[in-house]
């Protein structure tokens, strides 16, 4: 059952990694929303959510970037984000970043309109999926921020379980970080490499042919390590995976 009123229009926040590396995932996310009869608006002046600057201690710069997002999504429509990491940043940290400033009320109102994509599909739209694809076995990888900041845990898996020809194998080490963490992968390269090696091993042990995730940073890290190690599974963003299944891919 939907927890929010069903809107007629939504904003779509593209994210940096989707813009630069995974554009098909962003287009798939928008298409899933359009299939539900929604008008999808992509503000052209949107940029980064500001998370990299904030995480590296550049608070003034982060506020400058965040303020641009407040300006770029002026209406009262929901803001749908195909990334638990960016959604978590905007939902959780924008209000505290602007505490004591003239933009605090605006930041709070903005944050209240932010939804991670699968959260929106399940909790607001109550999407029902029809699987037209061939049988496949997958496992799920959540990002740390999607679970612990955006509060998105069961929604993506509930969508995947609707797909009748998809076998979802639970990874016992699902909740462990993949080691990406943005700048962490650069500053602590050896620790990051050890973490993603463990993650890749746990995915391989499930026997799945694909790992599906809602965050492109995790996908980039996991699939890069898997390809280097010549592992047999692929990685897909959940929006692209679901849309392909519904089209009969």
C-alpha positions as CSV (number, residue, x, y, z in Angstrom):
1,X,0.0,0.0,0.0
2,X,1.3,3.5,-0.9
3,X,2.4,5.6,2.0
4,X,2.4,8.9,0.0
5,X,-0.1,10.4,-2.3
6,X,0.5,9.5,-5.9
7,X,1.8,12.5,-7.9
8,X,1.3,13.3,-11.6
9,X,4.8,14.7,-12.0
10,X,8.2,14.0,-10.5
11,X,11.7,15.4,-10.7
12,X,14.6,13.1,-11.6
13,X,18.0,13.6,-10.1
14,X,20.6,12.0,-12.4
15,X,23.7,11.7,-10.1
16,X,27.3,12.2,-11.3
17,X,28.1,8.5,-11.9
18,X,25.0,7.9,-13.9
19,X,25.7,11.0,-16.0
20,X,29.3,10.1,-16.7
21,X,29.4,6.3,-16.6
22,X,25.9,4.7,-16.4
23,X,23.5,6.8,-18.5
24,X,21.4,3.8,-19.5
25,X,20.6,3.3,-15.8
26,X,19.3,6.8,-15.6
27,X,17.2,6.5,-18.7
28,X,15.8,3.2,-17.5
29,X,14.8,4.8,-14.2
30,X,13.0,7.6,-16.0
31,X,11.3,5.0,-18.2
32,X,10.0,3.0,-15.3
33,X,8.4,6.2,-13.9
34,X,6.9,7.1,-17.3
35,X,5.4,3.6,-17.6
36,X,3.4,4.4,-14.5
37,X,1.9,7.4,-16.2
38,X,4.1,10.1,-14.6
39,X,5.6,13.2,-16.2
40,X,9.3,13.1,-15.5
41,X,11.2,16.4,-15.3
42,X,15.0,16.5,-15.5
43,X,16.2,20.0,-14.4
44,X,19.1,20.8,-16.7
45,X,21.0,22.9,-14.1
46,X,21.3,20.1,-11.6
47,X,24.8,19.0,-10.6
48,X,26.4,16.9,-7.9
49,X,24.6,16.5,-4.6
50,X,27.6,17.8,-2.8
51,X,28.5,14.6,-1.0
52,X,32.2,14.4,-2.1
53,X,32.9,17.9,-0.8
54,X,31.1,17.3,2.5
55,X,32.8,13.9,3.1
56,X,36.2,15.5,2.6
57,X,35.5,18.3,5.1
58,X,34.8,21.2,2.6
59,X,31.5,22.3,4.2
60,X,31.2,25.7,2.6
61,X,31.8,24.2,-0.8
62,X,29.3,21.5,-0.1
63,X,26.7,24.0,0.9
64,X,27.3,25.9,-2.3
65,X,26.7,22.8,-4.4
66,X,23.7,21.8,-2.3
67,X,22.2,25.3,-2.6
68,X,22.3,24.9,-6.4
69,X,20.2,21.8,-6.1
70,X,17.7,23.7,-3.9
71,X,17.4,26.2,-6.7
72,X,17.2,23.6,-9.5
73,X,14.1,21.7,-8.1
74,X,11.8,24.6,-7.2
75,X,8.4,22.9,-7.4
76,X,6.8,20.7,-4.8
77,X,7.1,17.5,-6.8
78,X,8.9,14.5,-5.4
79,X,12.6,14.2,-6.3
80,X,13.4,10.7,-7.4
81,X,17.0,9.6,-7.2
82,X,18.4,6.3,-8.7
83,X,21.1,6.1,-5.9
84,X,20.8,5.4,-2.2
85,X,24.0,7.3,-1.6
86,X,22.9,10.5,-3.2
87,X,19.4,10.1,-1.8
88,X,20.8,9.6,1.7
89,X,22.9,12.7,1.4
90,X,20.0,14.9,0.3
91,X,17.5,13.4,2.7
92,X,19.7,13.2,5.8
93,X,22.4,15.8,5.6
94,X,20.9,18.8,3.8
95,X,18.9,20.0,6.8
96,X,21.8,19.8,9.2
97,X,24.2,21.4,6.6
98,X,22.0,24.5,6.5
99,X,21.2,24.6,10.3
100,X,21.2,28.2,11.4
101,X,21.1,29.7,7.9
102,X,18.3,31.4,5.9
103,X,18.1,28.3,3.7
104,X,17.3,25.8,6.5
105,X,13.6,25.7,6.0
106,X,14.0,25.4,2.3
107,X,16.5,22.5,2.8
108,X,14.1,20.7,5.1
109,X,11.3,21.0,2.6
110,X,13.6,19.8,-0.2
111,X,14.8,16.8,1.8
112,X,11.2,15.7,2.6
113,X,10.6,15.4,-1.2
114,X,13.6,13.1,-1.8
115,X,13.0,9.4,-2.6
116,X,15.4,6.7,-3.7
117,X,14.0,5.2,-6.9
118,X,13.0,1.7,-5.6
119,X,11.5,3.3,-2.5
120,X,9.4,5.5,-4.7
121,X,8.3,2.6,-7.0
122,X,7.3,0.5,-4.0
123,X,6.1,2.9,-1.3
124,X,4.5,5.6,-3.4
125,X,3.5,3.9,-6.7
126,X,2.9,0.4,-5.6
127,X,4.4,-0.9,-8.8
128,X,3.4,-4.4,-10.1
129,X,5.9,-6.0,-12.5
130,X,5.4,-8.6,-15.2
131,X,8.5,-10.6,-16.0
132,X,9.0,-11.3,-19.7
133,X,12.6,-12.4,-19.5
134,X,14.4,-15.8,-19.5
135,X,15.2,-17.5,-16.2
136,X,18.2,-16.1,-14.4
137,X,19.8,-16.3,-11.0
138,X,20.9,-13.0,-9.3
139,X,22.0,-11.7,-6.0
140,X,21.5,-8.2,-4.5
141,X,24.1,-5.7,-3.2
142,X,22.8,-2.7,-1.2
143,X,25.0,0.3,-0.7
144,X,25.9,1.4,2.9
145,X,24.2,4.7,2.5
146,X,21.0,3.3,1.0
147,X,20.6,1.1,4.1
148,X,21.8,3.4,6.8
149,X,20.9,6.9,5.6
150,X,18.2,6.6,2.9
151,X,16.6,3.8,4.9
152,X,16.0,1.6,1.8
153,X,16.4,-2.1,2.6
154,X,13.5,-4.3,1.5
155,X,12.0,-2.2,-1.3
156,X,14.5,-3.2,-4.1
157,X,14.3,-6.9,-3.1
158,X,10.6,-6.8,-3.1
159,X,10.6,-5.6,-6.7
160,X,13.1,-8.3,-7.7
161,X,10.9,-10.9,-6.1
162,X,8.0,-9.9,-8.2
163,X,9.9,-11.1,-11.3
164,X,8.7,-14.7,-11.8
165,X,11.7,-15.9,-13.8
166,X,14.3,-14.4,-11.5
167,X,15.8,-16.4,-8.7
168,X,17.1,-14.0,-6.0
169,X,19.8,-15.7,-3.9
170,X,20.5,-13.9,-0.6
171,X,24.2,-13.2,0.0
172,X,25.0,-13.9,3.7
173,X,27.5,-11.0,3.6
174,X,25.1,-8.7,1.8
175,X,25.3,-5.9,4.3
176,X,29.1,-5.7,4.2
177,X,30.6,-2.6,2.5
178,X,32.2,-3.2,-0.9
179,X,35.1,-0.9,-0.1
180,X,34.4,1.9,-2.6
181,X,33.4,4.8,-0.3
182,X,34.4,7.4,-2.9
183,X,37.7,9.0,-1.7
184,X,38.2,6.0,0.7
185,X,39.1,3.8,-2.3
186,X,41.9,6.2,-3.2
187,X,43.1,7.1,0.3
188,X,43.0,3.6,1.7
189,X,43.6,1.7,-1.5
190,X,44.9,-1.5,0.2
191,X,42.0,-1.8,2.7
192,X,39.5,-1.0,-0.1
193,X,41.0,-3.7,-2.3
194,X,40.8,-6.2,0.5
195,X,37.1,-5.3,1.1
196,X,36.1,-5.6,-2.5
197,X,37.9,-8.9,-2.8
198,X,35.8,-10.2,0.0
199,X,32.7,-8.8,-1.5
200,X,33.4,-10.4,-4.9
201,X,34.1,-13.7,-3.3
202,X,30.8,-13.6,-1.4
203,X,28.9,-12.8,-4.6
204,X,30.7,-15.6,-6.5
205,X,29.8,-18.1,-3.7
206,X,26.1,-17.5,-4.2
207,X,26.3,-18.9,-7.7
208,X,24.5,-16.0,-9.2
209,X,25.3,-14.9,-12.8
210,X,24.6,-11.3,-12.0
211,X,24.8,-8.9,-9.1
212,X,22.1,-6.2,-9.1
213,X,22.5,-2.9,-7.1
214,X,21.0,0.5,-6.8
215,X,24.2,2.4,-6.6
216,X,26.6,2.9,-9.4
217,X,29.7,3.5,-7.2
218,X,29.3,0.0,-5.8
219,X,28.7,-1.5,-9.2
220,X,31.8,0.2,-10.7
221,X,33.9,-1.1,-7.8
222,X,32.6,-4.6,-7.7
223,X,32.4,-5.2,-11.4
224,X,35.9,-3.7,-11.9
225,X,37.4,-6.1,-9.4
226,X,35.4,-9.0,-10.7
227,X,36.5,-8.4,-14.3
228,X,40.1,-8.0,-13.2
229,X,39.9,-11.4,-11.4
230,X,38.1,-12.9,-14.3
231,X,35.0,-13.9,-12.3
232,X,31.9,-15.2,-14.1
233,X,29.2,-12.7,-12.9
234,X,28.1,-9.4,-14.3
235,X,26.7,-6.3,-12.6
236,X,23.5,-4.3,-13.4
237,X,21.8,-1.3,-12.0
238,X,18.3,-2.3,-10.7
239,X,16.5,0.1,-13.0
240,X,18.1,-1.2,-16.1
241,X,17.6,-4.8,-15.0
242,X,13.9,-4.4,-14.2
243,X,13.1,-2.5,-17.4
244,X,14.9,-5.1,-19.5
245,X,12.9,-7.9,-17.8
246,X,9.7,-6.1,-18.4
247,X,10.5,-5.7,-22.1
248,X,11.4,-9.3,-22.5
249,X,15.2,-9.1,-22.3
